[in-house]
């Protein structure tokens, strides 16, 4: 199985190998360029050395001829200076034995210098007449002319080789540029291919899992399961499908059971409430003391039980209700709900800032507003309620806040706040069944939003929930 780890390793190896190949090619061309540069420098040095050697031999001949003409040793100084530097230049020439014409050039230089040295020695031995005769014969000039020709031929050969190296360097530079550009383009293409593969093979499939998670939360049908045995994503998606099927079946069974039980309990509860009312109406005068009180308790508890069953049925239906989404004017919705609830508490103070529109089911969102505003008006500490409602938009989500200055609650029990039949205050303090906030949470979650609460005993509570924003509805 090609696991994600193996795919990740493959994604890392392919670009690495590609980079290594490019670096090897670039390194080879750089080394070649360095070698060619070294050869060019050496060739220029050898050519300069051949020129210096020619100059030295000319100086040596000049000194020898001056010595021969004047018989004065001081006129041989150019020869002496030439001899002093001749050996050094000859050794430099020895380093170019691998170059065409270098050996001929060396032999010609040795022959000329040998001739000059022989003439000077004869002059030192007072054989001036013989030296003048030899000079007059033109032997030295022939040797020097032959050496000049050898130098010219050698330098011409070096110039041709230098031009060839220059052309090769230009070609190599262009080839290197082509390799670099091709490497960059190849790297870009490789990145595009790998990114496409990654997007298609990993990112897109992960998005399927994420989408299925959202659909499961919203109660919508899941997308088809991905092929099994490919990698961890497919395994995760397969397990998620199995889990979703099991959870959905369990949830449906629980909701069906809750609905059936609640529905079946309504008949006996109505009977208890009806007969207790008849008993109270027809035989109330015969009931004395505790008897009348007991009948009153039976009626009130039966009514409370009926309210609990109704709320439980409403909570059960909420999981199956189809969402009819549209653009919802949350500002108008909250103001309408507040207007209805304030008729029962005209002394309450309620402020609503402009609220951004949302996408959702208007009737269900009205229940959210009615529950939150109703609780804010209900849970007061004996003073007229003070409630504020605000809203804002951020990153495609609307955030609504319903805050009050009522009794508040202890944050240690905030986890129980949205549970079914979970109450943080007794029924004697505030009426209710403890299902309202559970319904609110289910509605908000089914819309893809979330809800949380903050509170402090005696200082009020603050409920914050989010909903998908209406893209065409502007923002606050």
N, C-alpha and C positions, 0 to 999 in steps of 0.2 A: 504494500500500500504506500502510495506517495503521500507521506505525511506532510504537514505544514513545515516541519523542521527540515525535511529533505528538499521541499520546494524552496524554502528560504535559503538553504545551502546552495542550491542550484543557481538561484538568483544572484548569490554573492560570488560564485565561482566563475560564471560566464563573463561578467564584466571584468573580473580580475585577470582571467586568462587573456581576454582581449587587450587589456591595458599592458600586460606583460609582453605580448607579441609586438604591440606598438613601440614599447620601450626598447625591446631588443632591436627592432628595425632602426629606430632613431639612434640607438647607441652604436650600431654597426656603421651607420653613415657618419656619425660624429667621429668615430675612430678613423674611418677612411679619410675624412676631411682633415683630421689632425695629421695623419701620415703624409697626405699630399702637401699640407702646409709645411711640414718639416722638410720634405723633399725639395720644395720650392726654395725654402731658406738656404738649404745646403747647396742647391744649384747656383743660387745667386752668390753665395760665398765663394764657391769654386771659380765662378766667372770673374769675380773681383780678384781672387788670388791669381788667376791666369794673367789678368791685366797688370797686377803688381809685379808678377814674375817677368813679364815682358819689359816693364819699366826698369826693373833691376838689371836685366841683361843689357838693355840699351845703355844704362849708366855704366855698367862694367866695360862695355865696348868703348864708350866715350873716355873713361879713365885710362883704359889701355892705350888708345890711340894718342891721347894727350901725353902719356908717358913716353910713347914711342917717338913722337915728333919732337919733344923737348928734352928727352933723356933726363927729365927732372921728376924724381919720385913723388913730389907733392901733387903733380898733376894726375897721379893714379888714385887720389882719394875717392873719387866716385866709384872706382872699382872696389876699393876697400869697403866702402859702405854697402855696396851691392852684395859683396860676398858675405857680409855680416847678417844680412836679412834673407839671403838666397835659400839657405837650408830650411828656414822656418816655412817659407812659402812652398818649398818643394815637399815638405812633410804634409802640408795641407793638401797638396795635389795628390799625395799618396792615398788620401782618404776617398778620392774619387776614382779609384782604379776600376770600379764597376761601370763607370760611365764611358760611352764610346769616345775614342780619341784621347782619353786621359793618358794612357800609356805612351802613345806617340808624342803627346805634348811633353811628358816628363823626359822622355829620351832626347827630344829635340833640345830641351832646356839644358840637360846635362851635357849634350854635345857642344852647345854654344858656350856654356860656362867653362867646360873643359878647354875649349879653344882659347878663351880669354885668359884663363889661368896659365895655360902653356906659354902664351905670348908674354905675359907679365914676368914669368919666371925667366924666360930667355932675356928679357930686358934687364932683369936683376943680374944676369950673368954677362952683361955687356955685349949681348948679341943683337945689338940694335939694327944692324944692317940686314940681318936675316929676317928680323921681325918686319921691317919696312918692306922688304921684298915680298913676304907672305901677304902683308896687308894689301900691297899693290896688286897682287894676283887676284884679289876679290874673294878669296876663300871665306873669310869671316863674313863678308856681306851675303854670300850664298847661304851660309849656315843661318844667319839672322833672318834672311828673307824666308827661308824654309820654316823657321820657328814662328815667324809672324803668320804665315799661311796656316800653320798648325793651330795657332791660337785662334785665328779667325774661323777656321773650320770647327774647332771645338766649341767656340761660343755660339756659332750658328746652330750647331746641333743642340746645345743647351737651350737656345731661344725657341727652337721648334718644340722641344720637350716641354718647355715652360708654357708655350701656347696650348699644347695638347692638354697639359694639366689644368690650365685655365678653363678650356672647353669642358673637360671632364668635371671640373668643380662646378661650373654652371649647370651642367646636366645633373650632377648629383644634388645640387641645391634645389633644382626644380623637382627632381624625383622625391627628395626629402619633403619639400613643400606639398607635393601631391600625396605622399604618405600621411603627413600630418593632417591635411585637409580631409583626405579620405578616412583617416582614423577618427577625426572629429565627427564627420558625417556618419560614419559607421557606428560610432558611440551613440550619437543622437538616435539613429535608427534602432540600435539595440535597446536603448532606453525606452523608445516608443513601443517596440515589440514587447519588451518585458512588462512595461506598464500596462499595455493592452491585455496581455496574458494575465497579469496580476489582477487587473480590474475585472476581467471576465471570469477568471477562475477563482478568485478569492474575495475581492471586495464586493462584487455583485452578489455572490452567494451568501456572504455575510449579511448583506442588506436584505436578502430574502428571509434570513433568520430573524433579523430585527423587525422586518415588516410583519412576519408571522407573530412575533411577540406583541406588536401593537394590535394586530387583528384579534389575537386571543384576549387581550385586555378589553378590547372594544366589543367582543362577542361576535366578530365577523368571521366568515369562512376563511380557513387557512389556505395559503398557496400550496401547490403540490410539493410533496417531499422530494428532496434531491436524491440522486442515485446513492445507494449505500456502498460502503467499502472503498470510497475514493480517498477521503482524508477525514480529519477530525471535524471539519465543518459539516460534512454529510452525516457523520455519526451524530453530531450535536443536533442537527436538524431532524434526523430520524427519531432520536430520543425525545426531542421536543414535541414532535407530532404524537408519539405514543403517550407522552405525559399529558399533552393537551386533550387528547381523546379521553384519557382516563379522568382527568380533572373535569372536563366538560360533562362526561357521563355522571360523575359523582355530583357535580353542581346541579345538573338537571334533575337527578334523583332527589337531592335535598330540596330544591325549589318545588318539585312536584309534590314531595312529601309535605313540605311546609304549606303549600297551597291546599293540598287535600285535607290535612289536619285542621288548618285554619277554617276552611270551608265547612268541614264536617262539624266543627265546634260551634259554628254560628247558630245552628238550629237549637241545640240544647241551651245555649246561652240566652237566645231569644225567648225560649220557653221559660227559663228560670226568671228572666226579667219580667216577662208578661204575667206569669202566675203570681210572682211576688207583688206586682202592681195591683192585680186583681185582689189579692189577699189584703193589701193595704187599703184599697178603695172600698171593698165590700165588708171587710171584717175589722177595719181599723179601729172602730169604736169598741170592739171587744178585746182588743189587744191593750194590755196595760204594761207600763214600766219597760222592762227589758224586752218584752215581746215586740213592741212597736220599734224599739231600737234595732233589734235583730233583723226585722224585715227591711228597715231602712239600709242597714249594712249590706244585706243580700242584694238589694237593688243597685246600690252604688257600686259594689264590687262587680256585679254582673255587667253594669254599664262600662266600668273600667276594663273588664275582660273583653267586652265587645270592641272597645276602642283599640286594645292591644291586637286583637285578631285582625281588625281592619288595617291597622298599620303594618302588621306582618304580611297580610295579603298584598298591600301596596309595595312593600319591600321585595316580595317574591316576584311580583309582576315586573318590577323595575329591571330585573336581569333579562327578561325576555322581550321587553318593549322595543319596537323598531325605532331607531333614531331617524327623524325626518329633519335633516339638517337644512338650514337656510341662514341668511344673514339676520341676526337678531339685534334689535336696537336695545341694548342693555340699559341705556339711560332711561328710555321710556318705560321699559319693563320694571326697573326698580322703583321708579316714581309712581307707577300704577299700583304696585304692591304696597308701597309705603302709604299711599293715599287711603287704601282700603283698611290697613291695619291701624292707622292713626285715628280713624273714626272711633275705635274702641279706647284709645288713650289720647285724648285731645291735648293733655298737658305735656306730652312728650315732645322733645326737641330732636328733629331729624334733618340732617343736611346731606345733600347729594351733590357731589362735584360732577362735572361732565364726564360721562363714562364712554369708552370706546366700544363700538359694535363688535360682536363676536359671531362665530359660526357655530350653530348648534340647533337643538330642538327647542323651540320657543316654549312649548308647554312644560317640558321637563325643567328648563332653566327657570321658569316661573316658580316651580316648586322649590328650587334652590334658594331663590330670592325670598320667597315667603317664609321658609324655615329659618334662614339666617336673620332676617329682619325681625321676624316674630320672636325669636329667642332673644335678640338684643333688646327688644321692648319689654319682654317678659321678665328676664332675670335682672331685676332692679333691686337696689338695697333700701327700698322704701321711699326714695325720692323720684321725681319725674325722670323718665329715661332720657338719656342723651346719646344719640346714635349718629355716626358719620359714615358715609359710604364714598369711597374714592376708587379711581381706576387709572391704569396706565398701560402702555404697550412697550414691549421690549422683545426683539428677536423673534417676531412672529407670534408671540403669546401676549394675551391680555391678562393683567393682574388686577384683581378686584379685592378690596379690603372693606370688611364690615366691622366697625369698632364701636364699643359701647363703654360706659362708665358704671356698669352695674356691679353685681356681686363677684364676678370673675370666677376663677377656679385655681386649684393647686396644680402646678405644672407636673408634679409627680404622677398625676393620674391622667395626663393628656392622652396616653395610648388608649384609654378606655372611652374617650370622648366620642369616637365615631363607631363604636360597637353597637350591635343590636341589643336593646333593652338595658344598655349601660347608662346609669344616671349618676351624676356627681352630687345631686341634691335630692332630698327626699320628696315624695309626692305631697306631703303636707306643706312643704315650703313653696313648691312650684308644680303645677299640674303638668301632665305630659306622660308619654309612654316610653320615651327613650329610644325611639326609632327614627326620629326626624333627621338627626345628623348622619345616621347610617345611610339613609336615603340620599342625603345631600352628597355624601362621599361617593356613593355608587354612581350617581348621575354625573358628577364632575369627572370621575375616572373613565366612564364610558365615553365622554367627550374628548378624552385624551389629555385631560388636565389633572391637577393635583390640588389638594387642600390641606392646610395645616392651621394650627391655632396657638395662640399665646394668651396667657392670662395671669392674673395675680389676685388672690382673695381680697375682696373689698375695693379693688381698683379697676375692675372691668376686664373685658376679653376682646380679642382681636382675631378675626377669622379671615384668612387669605386664601383665595383660590384662583386658579388659572384656567383659561379657555383659549382655544385657537382664535387668533385675530381674523377679522374680516379684511382681506387684502385691499378691497376697494372702499373700505369704510373710513379711511383717514386714521389718524392717531392722536393721542393726547400727549 
